[in-house]
Amino acid sequence: MPRKQSDAQPAASRRTFLKVTLIGTAAALTPLYPARGAARELEAELPSSDVKPFELDELTIADLQDGMKSGKFTARSLVEKYSARIDEIDKHGPALNSVIEMNPDALSIADRLDEERKAKGPRGPLHGIPVFIKDNIDTADRMMTTAGSLALVGSKPAKDSLVAEKLRAAGSVILGKTNLSEWANIRSSHSTSGWSGRGGLTKNPYALDRNPCGSSSGSGAGVSANLCAAAIGTETDGSIVCPSSSNGIAGIKPTVGLVSRAGIIPISHSQDGAGPMCRTVRDATIMLGALTGVDPRDSATANSQGKSLTDYARFCDPNGLKGARIGVARKYFGFNDAVDALMEHSIDAMKKQGAIMIDPADIETLGKFDESELLVFMYELKADLNAYLATLGPNAPVKTLKDVIDFNDRNRQKEMPYFGQDLFVKAEAKGPLTEKAYLDALEKNHQLARTEGIDATMDKYRLDAIVAPTGGPAWITDLINGDHVAGGSSNAAAVAGYPNINVTAGFISGLPVGISFFGRAWSEPTLIRLAFAFEQTIKARQTPRFLSTIGTG
């Protein structure tokens, strides 16, 4: 969920609390814009991979539905094909390591859905579709929910999260759970994204020595590698949009409260959220529509009454950029020259589609809520995690944050071989949520990120959305030093609890880079319209090649 990021401008205050979500490379790289000719030119220069093409590569949810309707596929055959591919390249071959656990009941679920299709027809667009969910999302089945931690091995919640419940009701097959940055990257300020004690290290499918970002690392890498049709990730600050950017896919971080967090291992109830990660914006909208709804177990969802929808795909308009007023948040630029050049190309493309680009349209409060964001995290982590662990019952392997800290200390060689748990220790030292320091910090966050931040900027310039680089090209994974800081743009929308959509903007030296569209609370329909139209204009998505490395010249 949360990832540390630096501010783009050297003079701006630096974020020092969370490991970088949104990181590019420090070196200036030659940008590859999404022109197909340029893509082919670069492919000739890159080393080759031994991974063979896959029958289901790049098939959308609609493609799979058409295949099941025609009889080419069944839900069972899709589960079998994806499972074989997972064995071939996730567990062997390039060994992406994006899947932490397979669902032993997937085939029987698929069989029941095939029988239902024959008898009654499909429930909807997700009927029989194999999907992944992140291993911090509860499932009441034979799979565990561990957040990647050895401390929760064996933990099998008694009740589905509403996310899992909704996916099952829509007819999807939960194929397995994805690896993640352990505890959604809130354990240490020196962590390596994509690593967990239980799951090990997830790799980036474009270059195996590069990082998939986090904390939804396995969801991003697995979807990009075509190991499933779609996946669910979670975000507190950057953990959907960054792995979506680094793995060349579309990701939607919804408004807090649009999707229930009940049954999801928490960090911060003021910022946590779950959302879809897919190869296309349209697929992400199909997934999002299946997840919405008021849940008595999550009070934040009450605010979605009258604002949530079950069909977001209808906003996928290829002409959606025409006449839109889009602000360019320039303060998020400047951390990588090649990223800046790619963003200029993206801005020009939107202009050609009729968008009115307001440039610059900066959020003046950036940098002013960094410390208060961390403070809120520390208070809410202790309270929220303790509350979640209490729901697991008397047989839970750990019952409090303090128990987790003690477990990690006792199992230091397995749980902390590369980085420690300084943020856990800081959180444990915090008092209750009634303390003035917490209440003041939370109020400050909302005032600066919402009222004086995104809302003020959009009011001032009469904007439909704000755009900025999601991050830079994937950095080389470094288990010794941790993640490498550069820049990104997730923090304002994250702290505000507002929606954010990543779309692939292009490639730099063979590595994908995304652009973020964010805006006011409950503005998902507008953001989807703009993001989809941009995606259709640029058409930047490329299938990963599983290269061992990418040289930079």
Buried (B, 14 or more C-beta within 10 A) or exposed (E): BBBBBBBBBEEBEEBEBBBBBBBBBEEEBEBBBBBEEBBEEBEEEBEEBEBEEBEBEEBBBBBBBEBBEEEEBBBBBBBBBBBEBBEBBBEEBBBBBBBBBBBEBBBEBBBBBBEBBEEEEBBBBBBBBBBBBBBBBBBBBEBBBBBBBBBBEEBBBEBBBBBBBBBBBBBBBBBBBBBBBBBBBBBBBBBBBBBBBBBBBBBBBBBBBBBBBBBBBBBBBBBBBBBBBBBBBBBBBBBBBBBBBBBBBBBBBBBBBBBBBBBBBBBBBBBBBBBBBBBBBBBBBBBBBBBBBBBEEBEBBEBBEEBBBEBBBEBBBBEBBEEBBBBBBBBBBBBBBBBBBBBBBBBEBBBEBEBBBBBEBBBEBBBBBBBBBBBBBBBBBBBBBBEBBEBBEEEBBBBBBBBBBEBBEEBEEEBBEBBBBEBBBBBBEBEEBEEEBBEEBBEBBBBBBBEBBBBBBBEEBEBBBBBBBBBBBBBEBEEEEBBBBBBBBBBBBBBBBBBBBBBBBBBBBBBBBBBBBBBBBBBBBBBBBBBBBBBBBBEBBBBBBBBEEBEBE
